[in-house]
Amino acid sequence: MNTENGPLSRPVVILLTAASFVVVIAGLKSAQSILVPFMLAGFIAIVCAPFLFWLKKRGLPDWLALVAVIAVVSLMGTMVVALVGNSVNDFTKNLPAYQAQLEAKATALTAVLDRVGVDLSQGGITELVDPGASMRFASSLLRGLGNALSNAFVIQLTVIFLLLEAAGFRDKVRSALAEPESSLQGFDQFVESVNRYMVIKTWVSLATGLVIALWLVILGVDYPLLWGLLAFLLNYVPNIGSIIAAVPAVLLAALQFGLGSALLVTGGYLAVNMVVGNVVEPRFMGKGLGLSTLVVFVSLVFWGWVFGPVGMLLSMPLTMVVKIALMSSDETRWLAIMMGGEGVRNEE
C-alpha cells in the first residue's frame, strides 16, 4: 500500500486491515435482519442449482425446470415452517415443566453423591451445570430459524432470481473479460467444489436427520421430528454439531423413560454419526474438505455472534466456501491447509 509520501509501514498496514475488518463485521451485524434471508436464499440456490441443470440436460425447457425446482423448494419450506412453528411452540410451552423435572433429578443425584462422600457444595449439580441450558438452546435455535423462514416470499423470490442468473452467469463473465478462459478455469473449479460440498453435505445431513427421527419414533421419545430436524441442521457443523444435537433428545428420553432409554438414544446418535463421519462423508467428499476442531468452534461462535442462530447453522458452509476459495489459489493454499484437520495434512 502506497501514499504520496511513500509506502506505508507494515504495522500501519496491519492496523488498517484490522480496522477495515472490524468496520465490515459491524456492518454485517447491523444489517443482520436484511442479510440473513439473502444468505438462506443463496444457500438454497447453491443446493438446488445442480438439480436445475440436471433437469435441463434431460430436455426440460428452462422455465419448466425452474418451476419444478421452485415447487419442490416451496413444498419443503412450507413443511419446515409448519414443523418448526408447531413443534417449537409446543416444546417451548412444556419447557418449564421439563426444566423442573431435570432440576429435581439433579437434586436427587446430588443427594446420592453426598451420601457416598462426594460434596458438591450447597448448590449441588445445578450450581455447576445447568441441565436445562441445552433444551433452551435448541428451542432458541429452531425458533430463530422459524423467524428467518417467516420471510418465505423474499427468500423464494431471491432463489428464483439467483437460479435465473446462474444459467447465464458464465456467458456474462466470458463477455466481460479480455482473456476469459484462464479466469473461467479457476472460477469453474471453485463453483464445482462449492456445489459438490453443499449438495453432498445436504444429502448426508438429510439422511442423518431422517434416521435419527425414525430411531426416536421407535423409542417413543417426544418431538422426534423436531430432534431429527435439529440433527439435520447441526450435521453441517462437524465434530461439535452432533453432540449439541444429541443432548436435548437424550435428556428428554431420560425424563420420559429413565436411564435405559437415554442410553439407547445416545447409542443411536453415536452409531449414526460414526457411520456418517467415518464412512459416508470421507467416501463422497474426501478428507481434504475437513476442518480442524478449533476452526469449527471459532466459526460457530463468530458467525453465531454476527448473524444469530441462522449464522450458527450456516457457519460451516460459510467457512467451507472461504476454505475452497483459498484452496483454488497457490498463493493462499497454505491458509486452507492450516484450516484443515489431520486429513488435510496427511493428504498433503
N, C-alpha and C positions, 0 to 999 in steps of 0.2 A: 504494500500500500504506500503510495507516494503523495506528497503535498508539494506546494510551491517551494518550500524550504528544504526539500529532500525527503527521503524515505522515513517513515515512522519507525521508531524502535520496536523491537519485539514485544516488550511488556505493554506498550501502548496498544499495539495491535490486538494482543490477548484481551486487554481490558475492554476495548471497543467491541470485540467479538462477543465477550461475555455480556456486556451491556445490551447489545442488539438481541442476544438470545433471551435475556430477561424481558425486554420490551415485547418481543414476539410472543412469548409464553403468556405474558399478562394480557395481551390482546386476544389470544386464543381462549383464555379462561373467561374473559369478559364477554366474548361472543359465543359462549357455550350453548345457549338456547338456540342460536341460529345454526351453528356448525354441526351439532350432534345429528339432526335429521339428515343433513347432507352427507355426513360420514356414513351413516347407516345405509343411505341410498347408494353411495359409492361401493360399499361392501357388498350389497345385494347385486349391484350391476356386475361387479367382477365375478361373482359366483355364477351369475346367470348367463354371462356373455358366451362361454363355450357351448352351452345348450342352444343358445340362439344361432350361433354359427353352424352347429350340427344340423339343426332343422333346415337351414338354408341349403346346406350341402345335399340334403335329402330331397331337394326340389321344391320346397315350400316358398311361396312369394315372401318378400321381405316383410310386408305388412302382416301377413298371416302368421309368420314365425314370431313376430313381435307380440301380436295379440295373444298367441298361445303362451309365451313366456310370462307376459303380464298377468294373464288369467291364473296361472299356477302360483305366481308370487302373491297375487291378491288373495287367493284362497288360503294359502299357508299363513299369510299375515293376519287374516281375519281369525283363523283358528288360534294363532298365538295370542292375539289380543284378547279373545274370549277366554282362553285358558288362563292367561296371566291375570286378567281382571277378576274373574270369578274366584279362582283358587287363591290368589293373593289376598283378596278381601276376606274370604272365609278363614284363611290361615291367620291373618292379622287379627281378626276378631277373637280367635281362640288362643292367640299368642300369650296373653296374660295368664291363662289357665295352665298352659304348658310350662311357662316360666315358674309358676308357683310349685308345680309338681317337681320340676328339676331342682329347685331350691330345697324342697322337702327331702328329696333323695340325697342331695349333697349334705344336708344337715345330719341325716341318718348315718351317712358314711363317715362323717366327722366324728360322730359319737362312737361308732365301731372302732375307728382308728385310735380314738382317745382311750378306749378300754384296753387296747393292746399296747399302750405306751407311746403312741405317736401323737404328740401335741402340735396342733396346727393353729394355735393361738385362739383368741376369743372369737374371731370372725369365722374360723373354720375354712373349709374349702372355698366357699363363696368369696372369701376375702382375697384369695389368691387367683381364682379363676371364675369368671362369670359364666355359668353354664348356659345362660340364655343368649349370650352375645352372638353365637353363630346363627341362631334362628332369626334374631333381629337383623343380622347382616344379610341373610338370604332373602328376607322379606323386603328390605330396602333395595337390594339389588334388582329383584324382579319387579318391584314397584317402579323403580327408575326406568327399567326397560319398557314397562307398560306406558309410562308417561311419554317416553320418546316415540313409541309407536302410535300414540294418540294423534300425531301429525301424519297420519297414514296418507292423506291426499297429497301433501307436499312430497313425501318420500316416494310415492308411486309415480308422481309426475316427474320427479328428478330421475328416477330409474329409467323411465321411458326416454327422456332426452339423452341420458348417458348412453343407453344402448343404441339409439339412433346415431349418435356421434361416433360410437365405437366402429361402426361399419365403414365410415368414410374417413376416419382419422389418419390412417396410414397414407391414403392418397393426398391428404392435405399436407402432411409432413414432406412427402416426396416433392410436391409442388413448391413448398416454401424454402427448401434447402438447395444450395448450389450443387452439392455432391451428396445426394440423399442415400445412396446405397450403403456407404460406410457408416453413416449415422443410424440408418434404419436397422442395420445388423445388430448393433448393441441394444437398440430400443426393442426390437423383436425378442431378443433373448431375455431382456428384463421383463417384458409383458408376459411372455410364455412362462417364466419362472413364477411370477406372482399369481397368474391364473392357475397354474398347476398346484401351487401350495394351497391357495384358497379353496379350490374345488375338492382336493383330496382331504384336506382338513375338515371341510364341512361335511362330507360324506361320512368320514370316520367319526366325527363328533355326533352326527345324527344316529349312526348305528350304536354308539355308546349310550346315548340318551334313551333309545328305544329298549335296549337290553336291560338297562338299569330300571326303567319304568316297569317292564314286564316282570323282573325279579321282585320288585316291591309289591306289585299286584299279587303275585303268588304268595308272598309272605303276609299280605293283608295290611301293610303299612299305609297310613293315611296320606292322601295327596301324592300318589305315585307319579302322576303325570307332571306335577309341579317339580318333583325332585328329578324326574327324567329330563325336563326342560333345563333345570339348573345344571345337570351333568353335561348336557349338550353344550350349553353356553360356556361353562368353565373348562371344557375339554380343550378350548383354544389356548388356555393357559397351561403350559406343560409343568409337570412336577407338582406345583402348588395347587393348581386348579382342582385336580381330582380329590385332594384332601379336603379343600374347602367345601366342595360339593357333597362329600360323603357325611360330614359331621352332623348337619341338621337331620338327615334321614336316620342316622344311627341313634341319635338322641331320642328322636320321636319313637323309633322302634323299641328302645329301652323303656320309655314311658308307657307304651301300649302293652307290650308283652313281656318285658323283662330282659335280663342279660342274654339269654339264649338267642332271642330274636335279633338283638343288637349285634351279636357275633356273626349271625348268618348274613345280616345286611353288610357288615364290614367285609366278610369273606367275598360276597358278591362284587362289591366295589373293587376289592383288591384283585380278584380274578379278571374282571373286565379290563381294568386299567393296566394290568401286567401284560395281557394279551395285546391290547391296543398299543401300549408304549414300547414293548419289546419285540413285537412280531409284525403287526399290521403297518404302523407308521414307518418304521425303518424300511419295510419291504417296498412301500409305494413312494415314499418321499426321499429316502436316503438319509444317511447320518449327517450330511453336510448342511442340512437345514435345521440343525439343533441349536438351542440357545443355552448358555450357562445359567445355572440357578440364580446367580446374583443378578444377571441381566433381566431374567424373568421377574424377580421380586422388585427390582428398581423400576422396571417398566410398568408393572402393575400399580405401584404406589404413585408414580409420576403421572401416568395417563388418567388414573382414577382421580387424582387431585385436580387435573386440568379439566376433564370432561365429565366427572361424576361417575355413577355406576356404569353407564354405557362406555365410558372411557376405559374402565377396568375390563369390560368384555372385549373391547376392540384393541386392548393394549398389545396383545401378541401379533395380530395381523398388522398393526401399525409398525411394530418393531421389526417384524419379518420383512416388510416392504423396504424399510431402511437397510436391513442387512443384505437383501437381494440386490438393492441398488449399489451398495458398497462392493459386493462381490463381482459386479459387472465391469468394474474398472480395475486395472492392475495397480494403479496408484493407491486405491483405497481398500484393496483386498485384505490387507493386513488387519484393518479395523474389523472387517467382517469375521476374520478368523479369531480375533480377540473376543468377539461377542459370542462365539460358539462354545459348545461344551467339549467334552473329551473326544466325541465322534469326529468333530472338525479337525482337531489336532492330529488324531490318528490318521485321518484320511489324507491330511497334508503330508 
